[in-house]
Amino acid sequence: MQPAEFDQIVERALRRIPARFRKRLENVAIVVEQEPPRPGLLGLYQGVPLTERGVSDSFRMPDKITIFQGPHERSARDLAQLEQMVADTVWHEIAHYFGMDEARVRRAERRRGIR
């Protein structure tokens, strides 16, 4: 799949995030890279979660959410599964941005029927 096509899948996944959360995404860059820095990653959040920020944190570099194209493509059986996997990964990384640690994200995913 061409990178531009995968970018569109990520954009559609972002639109699936409820508006009340999308509106609160500030100073966060969402990027696509081909491969992760270590095996097993589909996405990566880098930054300071909202729950850990203070008033003195107003001038900072953007947080970064990276979605890795290669592992998604290798894991998906078809386009529909790829779209769902990317949507799940985007949701997962945005949950970290909002302050959910890995254990809490995993519990929420189980309630949503993910992974």
Buried (B, 14 or more C-beta within 10 A) or exposed (E): EEEEEBBEBBEEBBEBBEEEEEEEBEEBEBEBBEEBEEEEBBBBBBBBBBEEBEEEEEEEEEBBBBBBBEBBBEEBEEEEEBBBBBBBBBBBBBBBBBEBEEEEBBEBBEEEEBE
